[in-house]
Protein backbone atom coordinates (compact mmCIF):
# COMPACT_ATOMS: atom_id res chain seq x y z
CA UNK A 1 0.00 0.00 0.00
CA UNK A 2 2.75 2.43 0.99
CA UNK A 3 4.82 1.63 -2.11
CA UNK A 4 1.94 2.38 -4.50
CA UNK A 5 0.79 5.68 -2.94
CA UNK A 6 4.10 6.85 -1.50
CA UNK A 7 4.74 8.39 1.90
CA UNK A 8 3.50 11.89 1.05
CA UNK A 9 6.68 13.79 0.20
CA UNK A 10 5.16 14.79 -3.11
CA UNK A 11 2.55 16.84 -1.24
CA UNK A 12 5.19 19.32 -0.02
CA UNK A 13 4.66 21.67 -3.00
CA UNK A 14 0.95 21.73 -2.19
CA UNK A 15 1.73 22.62 1.43
CA UNK A 16 4.08 25.34 0.24
CA UNK A 17 1.40 26.65 -2.09
CA UNK A 18 -1.07 26.97 0.81
CA UNK A 19 1.49 28.84 2.94
CA UNK A 20 2.35 31.29 0.15
CA UNK A 21 -1.31 31.77 -0.78
CA UNK A 22 -2.15 32.59 2.83
CA UNK A 23 0.77 34.90 3.62
CA UNK A 24 0.85 36.68 0.26
CA UNK A 25 3.96 38.35 -1.11
CA UNK A 26 5.97 41.57 -0.87
CA UNK A 27 7.28 43.09 -4.08
CA UNK A 28 9.25 46.32 -4.45
CA UNK A 29 9.84 47.88 -7.84
CA UNK A 30 11.88 51.01 -8.59
CA UNK A 31 11.48 53.20 -11.67
CA UNK A 32 14.40 55.40 -12.73
CA UNK A 33 14.55 57.80 -15.65
CA UNK A 34 14.13 61.37 -16.75
CA UNK A 35 10.84 63.19 -16.29
CA UNK A 36 8.26 62.81 -19.03
CA UNK A 37 9.20 59.27 -20.11
CA UNK A 38 5.97 57.68 -18.83
CA UNK A 39 7.18 56.01 -15.62
CA UNK A 40 3.95 56.72 -13.73
CA UNK A 41 1.79 55.70 -16.69
CA UNK A 42 3.62 52.40 -17.11
CA UNK A 43 3.25 51.49 -13.42
CA UNK A 44 -0.47 52.24 -13.56
CA UNK A 45 -0.79 50.22 -16.77
CA UNK A 46 1.19 47.25 -15.38
CA UNK A 47 -1.03 46.81 -12.35
CA UNK A 48 -4.29 47.99 -13.98
CA UNK A 49 -4.94 50.59 -11.30
CA UNK A 50 -3.98 54.18 -10.55
CA UNK A 51 -1.23 53.64 -8.02
CA UNK A 52 0.29 57.04 -8.64
CA UNK A 53 -1.44 60.20 -9.89
CA UNK A 54 -0.19 61.82 -13.06
CA UNK A 55 2.40 64.54 -12.42
CA UNK A 56 2.23 68.12 -13.66
CA UNK A 57 5.44 68.60 -15.65
CA UNK A 58 4.68 72.25 -16.45
CA UNK A 59 6.37 73.19 -13.13
CA UNK A 60 9.25 70.72 -13.23
CA UNK A 61 11.74 73.47 -14.17
CA UNK A 62 10.89 75.32 -10.94
CA UNK A 63 12.93 72.62 -9.17
CA UNK A 64 16.10 73.78 -10.89
CA UNK A 65 17.11 75.50 -7.65
CA UNK A 66 16.99 72.19 -5.75
CA UNK A 67 19.24 70.20 -8.10
CA UNK A 68 18.55 67.03 -6.16
CA UNK A 69 17.06 63.67 -7.08
CA UNK A 70 14.16 62.85 -4.81
CA UNK A 71 12.82 59.52 -3.58
CA UNK A 72 9.06 58.95 -3.54
CA UNK A 73 7.56 55.79 -2.03
CA UNK A 74 4.10 54.54 -3.00
CA UNK A 75 2.58 51.55 -1.21
CA UNK A 76 -0.47 49.56 -2.22
CA UNK A 77 -2.04 46.16 -1.61
CA UNK A 78 -3.28 44.32 -4.68
CA UNK A 79 -5.54 41.27 -4.66
CA UNK A 80 -6.31 38.82 -7.43
CA UNK A 81 -8.18 35.53 -6.90
CA UNK A 82 -7.79 35.87 -3.11
CA UNK A 83 -4.00 36.23 -3.39
CA UNK A 84 -2.59 39.46 -1.96
CA UNK A 85 0.59 41.27 -2.91
CA UNK A 86 1.93 44.17 -0.90
CA UNK A 87 3.42 46.35 -3.60
CA UNK A 88 5.92 49.15 -3.07
CA UNK A 89 6.80 51.49 -5.94
CA UNK A 90 9.91 53.68 -5.62
CA UNK A 91 9.86 56.72 -7.91
CA UNK A 92 12.86 59.00 -8.49
CA UNK A 93 11.64 62.43 -9.66
CA UNK A 94 14.34 64.92 -10.51
CA UNK A 95 16.83 62.43 -11.93
CA UNK A 96 18.48 63.64 -15.14
CA UNK A 97 16.39 66.82 -15.35
CA UNK A 98 19.21 69.33 -14.96
CA UNK A 99 22.00 70.71 -17.11
CA UNK A 100 24.57 69.52 -14.57
CA UNK A 101 23.62 65.95 -13.55
CA UNK A 102 26.86 65.19 -11.72
CA UNK A 103 26.21 62.77 -8.85
CA UNK A 104 22.45 62.86 -9.52
CA UNK A 105 22.45 59.08 -9.08
CA UNK A 106 23.82 59.26 -5.52
CA UNK A 107 20.41 59.44 -3.73
CA UNK A 108 19.19 56.42 -5.74
CA UNK A 109 22.27 54.30 -5.02
CA UNK A 110 22.23 55.35 -1.35
CA UNK A 111 18.56 54.35 -1.05
CA UNK A 112 19.21 50.86 -2.48
CA UNK A 113 22.21 50.34 -0.17
CA UNK A 114 20.30 51.70 2.83
CA UNK A 115 17.54 49.12 2.35
CA UNK A 116 20.11 46.28 2.40
CA UNK A 117 21.72 47.86 5.45
CA UNK A 118 18.40 48.24 7.26
CA UNK A 119 17.45 44.62 6.60
CA UNK A 120 20.87 43.37 7.72
CA UNK A 121 20.62 45.38 10.94
CA UNK A 122 17.19 43.90 11.63
CA UNK A 123 18.51 40.39 11.14
CA UNK A 124 21.09 41.04 13.84
CA UNK A 125 18.45 41.94 16.44
CA UNK A 126 17.18 39.42 19.05
CA UNK A 127 13.56 39.98 17.98
CA UNK A 128 13.08 39.52 14.24
CA UNK A 129 9.35 38.91 13.95
CA UNK A 130 8.44 42.38 12.64
CA UNK A 131 11.05 42.96 9.98
CA UNK A 132 10.54 45.80 7.50
CA UNK A 133 11.73 44.80 4.05
CA UNK A 134 11.95 47.40 1.28
CA UNK A 135 14.81 45.86 -0.66
CA UNK A 136 14.35 46.63 -4.34
CA UNK A 137 13.47 43.46 -6.29
CA UNK A 138 13.38 45.02 -9.76
CA UNK A 139 14.57 48.33 -11.17
CA UNK A 140 13.12 49.56 -14.45
CA UNK A 141 15.51 51.99 -16.09
CA UNK A 142 13.78 54.15 -18.71
CA UNK A 143 15.84 55.01 -21.79
CA UNK A 144 14.84 58.02 -23.84
CA UNK A 145 13.93 56.94 -27.43
CA UNK A 146 16.54 59.06 -29.19
CA UNK A 147 17.27 56.43 -31.84
CA UNK A 148 21.04 56.83 -31.29
CA UNK A 149 22.51 55.11 -28.25
CA UNK A 150 22.85 55.38 -24.46
CA UNK A 151 23.95 58.70 -22.97
CA UNK A 152 26.93 58.89 -20.57
CA UNK A 153 24.50 59.50 -17.69
CA UNK A 154 22.63 56.28 -18.59
CA UNK A 155 25.86 54.28 -18.62
CA UNK A 156 27.09 55.68 -15.29
CA UNK A 157 23.96 54.91 -13.30
CA UNK A 158 23.28 51.56 -15.01
CA UNK A 159 26.76 50.39 -14.06
CA UNK A 160 26.08 51.24 -10.43
CA UNK A 161 22.55 49.83 -10.36
CA UNK A 162 23.44 46.58 -12.13
CA UNK A 163 25.64 45.41 -9.25
CA UNK A 164 22.98 46.19 -6.63
CA UNK A 165 19.54 45.32 -8.06
CA UNK A 166 17.87 43.35 -10.83
CA UNK A 167 18.25 45.97 -13.55
CA UNK A 168 15.74 45.84 -16.41
CA UNK A 169 16.26 48.45 -19.17
CA UNK A 170 13.20 49.63 -21.08
CA UNK A 171 12.85 51.97 -24.05
CA UNK A 172 10.15 54.47 -23.18
CA UNK A 173 7.53 55.73 -25.63
CA UNK A 174 8.43 53.20 -28.29
CA UNK A 175 5.56 54.46 -30.47
CA UNK A 176 7.71 57.50 -31.32
CA UNK A 177 10.06 55.29 -33.37
CA UNK A 178 9.41 53.24 -36.50
CA UNK A 179 9.87 49.49 -36.25
CA UNK A 180 13.14 49.59 -38.19
CA UNK A 181 14.53 52.45 -36.10
CA UNK A 182 13.44 50.65 -32.92
CA UNK A 183 15.26 47.45 -33.89
CA UNK A 184 18.44 49.37 -34.71
CA UNK A 185 18.19 51.32 -31.45
CA UNK A 186 17.72 48.10 -29.45
CA UNK A 187 20.78 46.59 -31.10
CA UNK A 188 22.91 49.64 -30.29
CA UNK A 189 21.76 49.65 -26.67
CA UNK A 190 22.59 45.94 -26.30
CA UNK A 191 26.04 46.54 -27.81
CA UNK A 192 26.78 49.39 -25.38
CA UNK A 193 25.56 47.30 -22.43
CA UNK A 194 27.87 44.47 -23.44
CA UNK A 195 30.83 46.76 -24.18
CA UNK A 196 30.51 48.64 -20.88
CA UNK A 197 30.07 45.46 -18.84
CA UNK A 198 26.69 46.56 -17.45
CA UNK A 199 24.94 43.81 -15.51
CA UNK A 200 21.25 43.42 -16.32
CA UNK A 201 18.69 40.86 -15.22
CA UNK A 202 18.24 37.97 -17.64
CA UNK A 203 15.74 35.16 -17.01
CA UNK A 204 17.24 31.79 -16.15
CA UNK A 205 16.76 29.16 -18.86
CA UNK A 206 15.37 25.96 -17.36
CA UNK A 207 16.52 23.10 -19.57
CA UNK A 208 14.07 20.68 -17.92
CA UNK A 209 11.03 22.65 -19.04
CA UNK A 210 11.10 23.39 -22.75
CA UNK A 211 8.16 25.81 -22.66
CA UNK A 212 9.71 27.84 -19.83
CA UNK A 213 13.09 27.76 -21.59
CA UNK A 214 11.55 29.11 -24.81
CA UNK A 215 9.79 31.87 -22.88
CA UNK A 216 13.03 32.80 -21.08
CA UNK A 217 14.90 32.98 -24.39
CA UNK A 218 12.15 35.16 -25.91
CA UNK A 219 12.25 37.52 -22.93
CA UNK A 220 16.04 37.75 -23.04
CA UNK A 221 15.97 38.49 -26.76
CA UNK A 222 13.49 41.34 -26.22
CA UNK A 223 15.76 43.23 -23.78
CA UNK A 224 15.71 46.25 -23.70
CA UNK A 225 11.91 46.11 -23.71
CA UNK A 226 10.16 48.63 -25.93
CA UNK A 227 7.25 50.06 -23.99
CA UNK A 228 4.02 51.93 -24.74
CA UNK A 229 2.14 52.99 -21.64
CA UNK A 230 -1.50 54.07 -21.58
CA UNK A 231 -4.45 53.74 -19.23
CA UNK A 232 -6.92 55.06 -21.82
CA UNK A 233 -9.41 52.84 -23.68
CA UNK A 234 -9.40 53.43 -27.43
CA UNK A 235 -11.33 51.80 -30.27
CA UNK A 236 -9.45 50.16 -33.14
CA UNK A 237 -10.54 50.13 -36.78
CA UNK A 238 -12.03 46.65 -36.35
CA UNK A 239 -14.12 47.77 -33.36
CA UNK A 240 -12.03 46.37 -30.50
CA UNK A 241 -11.68 48.42 -27.31
CA UNK A 242 -8.06 48.24 -26.12
CA UNK A 243 -5.56 50.11 -23.97
CA UNK A 244 -3.49 52.27 -26.24
CA UNK A 245 -2.80 55.59 -27.89
CA UNK A 246 -4.76 56.94 -30.82
CA UNK A 247 -3.01 58.68 -33.70
CA UNK A 248 -4.03 59.93 -37.15
CA UNK A 249 -2.47 56.83 -38.71
CA UNK A 250 -4.16 54.39 -36.32
CA UNK A 251 -3.91 52.98 -32.80
CA UNK A 252 -0.76 51.94 -30.94
CA UNK A 253 -1.93 49.06 -28.73
CA UNK A 254 -0.28 48.46 -25.38
CA UNK A 255 -0.83 44.69 -25.36
CA UNK A 256 -0.11 44.07 -29.03
CA UNK A 257 3.29 42.35 -29.30
CA UNK A 258 3.70 43.68 -32.83
CA UNK A 259 3.60 47.21 -31.43
CA UNK A 260 5.65 46.89 -28.23
CA UNK A 261 7.02 44.49 -25.58
CA UNK A 262 4.61 45.40 -22.80
CA UNK A 263 3.22 41.86 -22.46
CA UNK A 264 6.75 40.43 -22.26
CA UNK A 265 7.71 42.94 -19.56
CA UNK A 266 4.54 42.18 -17.57
CA UNK A 267 5.24 38.47 -17.88
CA UNK A 268 8.79 38.98 -16.63
CA UNK A 269 7.79 41.16 -13.68
CA UNK A 270 4.59 39.50 -12.56
CA UNK A 271 3.37 36.35 -14.27
CA UNK A 272 6.44 34.18 -14.64
CA UNK A 273 9.52 35.62 -12.90
CA UNK A 274 8.38 37.60 -9.85
CA UNK A 275 9.54 34.86 -7.48
CA UNK A 276 12.88 34.65 -9.31
CA UNK A 277 13.34 38.41 -8.95
CA UNK A 278 12.64 38.18 -5.22
CA UNK A 279 14.94 35.20 -4.68
CA UNK A 280 17.73 36.76 -6.80
CA UNK A 281 17.55 39.88 -4.64
CA UNK A 282 17.77 37.76 -1.50
CA UNK A 283 20.40 35.25 -2.59
CA UNK A 284 22.61 37.38 -4.85
CA UNK A 285 22.41 41.14 -4.33
CA UNK A 286 21.66 41.15 -0.60
CA UNK A 287 24.21 38.42 0.10
CA UNK A 288 26.87 40.30 -1.87
CA UNK A 289 26.17 43.43 0.16
CA UNK A 290 26.13 41.53 3.46
CA UNK A 291 29.37 39.71 2.67
CA UNK A 292 31.10 42.94 1.63
CA UNK A 293 30.01 44.71 4.82
CA UNK A 294 30.88 41.80 7.12
CA UNK A 295 34.40 41.66 5.67
CA UNK A 296 35.06 45.33 6.45
CA UNK A 297 33.06 45.86 9.66
CA UNK A 298 32.83 44.30 13.06
CA UNK A 299 29.59 42.72 14.24
CA UNK A 300 27.08 45.41 15.24
CA UNK A 301 29.32 48.24 14.06
CA UNK A 302 27.34 50.98 12.29
CA UNK A 303 27.93 51.73 8.65
CA UNK A 304 30.27 54.59 7.92
CA UNK A 305 28.27 57.38 6.37
CA UNK A 306 29.65 59.02 3.27
CA UNK A 307 29.95 62.77 3.46
CA UNK A 308 29.91 63.33 -0.29
CA UNK A 309 26.23 64.01 -0.72
CA UNK A 310 25.93 66.32 -3.75
CA UNK A 311 23.50 68.62 -1.92
CA UNK A 312 25.95 69.01 0.98
CA UNK A 313 28.77 69.60 -1.50
CA UNK A 314 26.88 72.42 -3.14
CA UNK A 315 26.01 73.96 0.23
CA UNK A 316 29.65 73.67 1.31
CA UNK A 317 30.81 75.32 -1.92
CA UNK A 318 28.27 78.13 -1.43
CA UNK A 319 29.39 78.69 2.17
CA UNK A 320 33.06 78.63 1.16
CA UNK A 321 32.40 81.13 -1.62
CA UNK A 322 30.46 83.43 0.71
CA UNK A 323 33.19 83.18 3.37
CA UNK A 324 35.88 84.00 0.79
CA UNK A 325 33.91 87.01 -0.43
CA UNK A 326 33.47 88.24 3.15
CA UNK A 327 37.19 87.83 3.85
CA UNK A 328 38.05 89.74 0.67
CA UNK A 329 35.62 92.52 1.63
CA UNK A 330 37.12 92.75 5.11
CA UNK A 331 40.65 92.80 3.67
CA UNK A 332 39.71 95.59 1.29
CA UNK A 333 38.11 97.55 4.15
CA UNK A 334 41.22 96.99 6.29
CA UNK A 335 43.55 98.18 3.50
CA UNK A 336 41.41 101.28 3.01
CA UNK A 337 41.49 101.96 6.74
CA UNK A 338 45.28 101.37 6.79
CA UNK A 339 45.78 103.80 3.92
CA UNK A 340 43.64 106.34 5.77
CA UNK A 341 45.79 105.91 8.91
CA UNK A 342 49.01 106.30 6.90
CA UNK A 343 47.67 109.45 5.26
CA UNK A 344 46.62 110.80 8.66
CA UNK A 345 50.07 109.95 10.10
CA UNK A 346 51.80 111.72 7.23
CA UNK A 347 49.57 114.77 7.71
CA UNK A 348 50.30 114.84 11.47
CA UNK A 349 54.05 114.42 10.81
CA UNK A 350 53.97 117.34 8.39
CA UNK A 351 52.06 119.43 10.93
CA UNK A 352 54.60 118.45 13.59
CA UNK A 353 57.50 119.38 11.31
CA UNK A 354 55.82 122.67 10.54
CA UNK A 355 55.33 123.34 14.27
CA UNK A 356 58.99 122.37 14.84
CA UNK A 357 60.11 124.80 12.18
CA UNK A 358 57.90 127.54 13.61
CA UNK A 359 59.32 126.97 17.12
CA UNK A 360 62.89 127.05 15.82
CA UNK A 361 62.13 130.26 13.96
CA UNK A 362 60.60 131.79 17.08
CA UNK A 363 63.64 130.68 19.13
CA UNK A 364 65.96 132.31 16.59
CA UNK A 365 63.94 135.52 16.69
CA UNK A 366 63.99 135.42 20.50
CA UNK A 367 67.77 134.96 20.50
CA UNK A 368 68.10 137.91 18.13
CA UNK A 369 65.96 140.07 20.35
CA UNK A 370 67.93 139.06 23.44
CA UNK A 371 71.26 139.94 21.75
CA UNK A 372 69.89 143.32 20.67
CA UNK A 373 68.59 144.05 24.12
CA UNK A 374 71.97 143.20 25.73
CA UNK A 375 73.88 145.61 23.46
CA UNK A 376 71.49 148.40 24.29
CA UNK A 377 72.02 147.94 28.00
CA UNK A 378 75.83 148.02 27.69
CA UNK A 379 75.76 151.41 25.88
CA UNK A 380 73.91 152.99 28.69
C-alpha positions in Angstrom: 0.0 0.0 0.0 2.8 2.4 1.0 4.8 1.6 -2.1 1.9 2.4 -4.5 0.8 5.7 -2.9 4.1 6.8 -1.5 4.7 8.4 1.9 3.5 11.9 1.0 6.7 13.8 0.2 5.2 14.8 -3.1 2.6 16.8 -1.2 5.2 19.3 0.0 4.7 21.7 -3.0 0.9 21.7 -2.2 1.7 22.6 1.4 4.1 25.3 0.2 1.4 26.7 -2.1 -1.1 27.0 0.8 1.5 28.8 2.9 2.3 31.3 0.2 -1.3 31.8 -0.8 -2.2 32.6 2.8 0.8 34.9 3.6 0.9 36.7 0.3 4.0 38.4 -1.1 6.0 41.6 -0.9 7.3 43.1 -4.1 9.3 46.3 -4.5 9.8 47.9 -7.8 11.9 51.0 -8.6 11.5 53.2 -11.7 14.4 55.4 -12.7 14.5 57.8 -15.6 14.1 61.4 -16.8 10.8 63.2 -16.3 8.3 62.8 -19.0 9.2 59.3 -20.1 6.0 57.7 -18.8 7.2 56.0 -15.6 3.9 56.7 -13.7 1.8 55.7 -16.7 3.6 52.4 -17.1 3.3 51.5 -13.4 -0.5 52.2 -13.6 -0.8 50.2 -16.8 1.2 47.3 -15.4 -1.0 46.8 -12.3 -4.3 48.0 -14.0 -4.9 50.6 -11.3 -4.0 54.2 -10.6 -1.2 53.6 -8.0 0.3 57.0 -8.6 -1.4 60.2 -9.9 -0.2 61.8 -13.1 2.4 64.5 -12.4 2.2 68.1 -13.7 5.4 68.6 -15.6 4.7 72.2 -16.4 6.4 73.2 -13.1 9.2 70.7 -13.2 11.7 73.5 -14.2 10.9 75.3 -10.9 12.9 72.6 -9.2 16.1 73.8 -10.9 17.1 75.5 -7.7 17.0 72.2 -5.8 19.2 70.2 -8.1 18.5 67.0 -6.2 17.1 63.7 -7.1 14.2 62.8 -4.8 12.8 59.5 -3.6 9.1 58.9 -3.5 7.6 55.8 -2.0 4.1 54.5 -3.0 2.6 51.6 -1.2 -0.5 49.6 -2.2 -2.0 46.2 -1.6 -3.3 44.3 -4.7 -5.5 41.3 -4.7 -6.3 38.8 -7.4 -8.2 35.5 -6.9 -7.8 35.9 -3.1 -4.0 36.2 -3.4 -2.6 39.5 -2.0 0.6 41.3 -2.9 1.9 44.2 -0.9 3.4 46.3 -3.6 5.9 49.1 -3.1 6.8 51.5 -5.9 9.9 53.7 -5.6 9.9 56.7 -7.9 12.9 59.0 -8.5 11.6 62.4 -9.7 14.3 64.9 -10.5 16.8 62.4 -11.9 18.5 63.6 -15.1 16.4 66.8 -15.4 19.2 69.3 -15.0 22.0 70.7 -17.1 24.6 69.5 -14.6 23.6 66.0 -13.5 26.9 65.2 -11.7 26.2 62.8 -8.8 22.5 62.9 -9.5 22.4 59.1 -9.1 23.8 59.3 -5.5 20.4 59.4 -3.7 19.2 56.4 -5.7 22.3 54.3 -5.0 22.2 55.3 -1.4 18.6 54.4 -1.1 19.2 50.9 -2.5 22.2 50.3 -0.2 20.3 51.7 2.8 17.5 49.1 2.4 20.1 46.3 2.4 21.7 47.9 5.4 18.4 48.2 7.3 17.4 44.6 6.6 20.9 43.4 7.7 20.6 45.4 10.9 17.2 43.9 11.6 18.5 40.4 11.1 21.1 41.0 13.8 18.5 41.9 16.4 17.2 39.4 19.1 13.6 40.0 18.0 13.1 39.5 14.2 9.4 38.9 13.9 8.4 42.4 12.6 11.0 43.0 10.0 10.5 45.8 7.5 11.7 44.8 4.1 11.9 47.4 1.3 14.8 45.9 -0.7 14.4 46.6 -4.3 13.5 43.5 -6.3 13.4 45.0 -9.8 14.6 48.3 -11.2 13.1 49.6 -14.4 15.5 52.0 -16.1 13.8 54.2 -18.7 15.8 55.0 -21.8 14.8 58.0 -23.8 13.9 56.9 -27.4 16.5 59.1 -29.2 17.3 56.4 -31.8 21.0 56.8 -31.3 22.5 55.1 -28.2 22.9 55.4 -24.5 24.0 58.7 -23.0 26.9 58.9 -20.6 24.5 59.5 -17.7 22.6 56.3 -18.6 25.9 54.3 -18.6 27.1 55.7 -15.3 24.0 54.9 -13.3 23.3 51.6 -15.0 26.8 50.4 -14.1 26.1 51.2 -10.4 22.5 49.8 -10.4 23.4 46.6 -12.1 25.6 45.4 -9.2 23.0 46.2 -6.6 19.5 45.3 -8.1 17.9 43.3 -10.8 18.3 46.0 -13.6 15.7 45.8 -16.4 16.3 48.4 -19.2 13.2 49.6 -21.1 12.9 52.0 -24.0 10.1 54.5 -23.2 7.5 55.7 -25.6 8.4 53.2 -28.3 5.6 54.5 -30.5 7.7 57.5 -31.3 10.1 55.3 -33.4 9.4 53.2 -36.5 9.9 49.5 -36.3 13.1 49.6 -38.2 14.5 52.5 -36.1 13.4 50.6 -32.9 15.3 47.4 -33.9 18.4 49.4 -34.7 18.2 51.3 -31.4 17.7 48.1 -29.5 20.8 46.6 -31.1 22.9 49.6 -30.3 21.8 49.7 -26.7 22.6 45.9 -26.3 26.0 46.5 -27.8 26.8 49.4 -25.4 25.6 47.3 -22.4 27.9 44.5 -23.4 30.8 46.8 -24.2 30.5 48.6 -20.9 30.1 45.5 -18.8 26.7 46.6 -17.5 24.9 43.8 -15.5 21.3 43.4 -16.3 18.7 40.9 -15.2 18.2 38.0 -17.6 15.7 35.2 -17.0 17.2 31.8 -16.2 16.8 29.2 -18.9 15.4 26.0 -17.4 16.5 23.1 -19.6 14.1 20.7 -17.9 11.0 22.7 -19.0 11.1 23.4 -22.7 8.2 25.8 -22.7 9.7 27.8 -19.8 13.1 27.8 -21.6 11.6 29.1 -24.8 9.8 31.9 -22.9 13.0 32.8 -21.1 14.9 33.0 -24.4 12.1 35.2 -25.9 12.2 37.5 -22.9 16.0 37.7 -23.0 16.0 38.5 -26.8 13.5 41.3 -26.2 15.8 43.2 -23.8 15.7 46.2 -23.7 11.9 46.1 -23.7 10.2 48.6 -25.9 7.2 50.1 -24.0 4.0 51.9 -24.7 2.1 53.0 -21.6 -1.5 54.1 -21.6 -4.5 53.7 -19.2 -6.9 55.1 -21.8 -9.4 52.8 -23.7 -9.4 53.4 -27.4 -11.3 51.8 -30.3 -9.5 50.2 -33.1 -10.5 50.1 -36.8 -12.0 46.7 -36.4 -14.1 47.8 -33.4 -12.0 46.4 -30.5 -11.7 48.4 -27.3 -8.1 48.2 -26.1 -5.6 50.1 -24.0 -3.5 52.3 -26.2 -2.8 55.6 -27.9 -4.8 56.9 -30.8 -3.0 58.7 -33.7 -4.0 59.9 -37.1 -2.5 56.8 -38.7 -4.2 54.4 -36.3 -3.9 53.0 -32.8 -0.8 51.9 -30.9 -1.9 49.1 -28.7 -0.3 48.5 -25.4 -0.8 44.7 -25.4 -0.1 44.1 -29.0 3.3 42.3 -29.3 3.7 43.7 -32.8 3.6 47.2 -31.4 5.7 46.9 -28.2 7.0 44.5 -25.6 4.6 45.4 -22.8 3.2 41.9 -22.5 6.8 40.4 -22.3 7.7 42.9 -19.6 4.5 42.2 -17.6 5.2 38.5 -17.9 8.8 39.0 -16.6 7.8 41.2 -13.7 4.6 39.5 -12.6 3.4 36.3 -14.3 6.4 34.2 -14.6 9.5 35.6 -12.9 8.4 37.6 -9.9 9.5 34.9 -7.5 12.9 34.6 -9.3 13.3 38.4 -9.0 12.6 38.2 -5.2 14.9 35.2 -4.7 17.7 36.8 -6.8 17.6 39.9 -4.6 17.8 37.8 -1.5 20.4 35.3 -2.6 22.6 37.4 -4.9 22.4 41.1 -4.3 21.7 41.1 -0.6 24.2 38.4 0.1 26.9 40.3 -1.9 26.2 43.4 0.2 26.1 41.5 3.5 29.4 39.7 2.7 31.1 42.9 1.6 30.0 44.7 4.8 30.9 41.8 7.1 34.4 41.7 5.7 35.1 45.3 6.4 33.1 45.9 9.7 32.8 44.3 13.1 29.6 42.7 14.2 27.1 45.4 15.2 29.3 48.2 14.1 27.3 51.0 12.3 27.9 51.7 8.6 30.3 54.6 7.9 28.3 57.4 6.4 29.6 59.0 3.3 29.9 62.8 3.5 29.9 63.3 -0.3 26.2 64.0 -0.7 25.9 66.3 -3.7 23.5 68.6 -1.9 26.0 69.0 1.0 28.8 69.6 -1.5 26.9 72.4 -3.1 26.0 74.0 0.2 29.7 73.7 1.3 30.8 75.3 -1.9 28.3 78.1 -1.4 29.4 78.7 2.2 33.1 78.6 1.2 32.4 81.1 -1.6 30.5 83.4 0.7 33.2 83.2 3.4 35.9 84.0 0.8 33.9 87.0 -0.4 33.5 88.2 3.2 37.2 87.8 3.8 38.0 89.7 0.7 35.6 92.5 1.6 37.1 92.8 5.1 40.6 92.8 3.7 39.7 95.6 1.3 38.1 97.6 4.1 41.2 97.0 6.3 43.5 98.2 3.5 41.4 101.3 3.0 41.5 102.0 6.7 45.3 101.4 6.8 45.8 103.8 3.9 43.6 106.3 5.8 45.8 105.9 8.9 49.0 106.3 6.9 47.7 109.5 5.3 46.6 110.8 8.7 50.1 110.0 10.1 51.8 111.7 7.2 49.6 114.8 7.7 50.3 114.8 11.5 54.1 114.4 10.8 54.0 117.3 8.4 52.1 119.4 10.9 54.6 118.4 13.6 57.5 119.4 11.3 55.8 122.7 10.5 55.3 123.3 14.3 59.0 122.4 14.8 60.1 124.8 12.2 57.9 127.5 13.6 59.3 127.0 17.1 62.9 127.1 15.8 62.1 130.3 14.0 60.6 131.8 17.1 63.6 130.7 19.1 66.0 132.3 16.6 63.9 135.5 16.7 64.0 135.4 20.5 67.8 135.0 20.5 68.1 137.9 18.1 66.0 140.1 20.4 67.9 139.1 23.4 71.3 139.9 21.8 69.9 143.3 20.7 68.6 144.0 24.1 72.0 143.2 25.7 73.9 145.6 23.5 71.5 148.4 24.3 72.0 147.9 28.0 75.8 148.0 27.7 75.8 151.4 25.9 73.9 153.0 28.7 
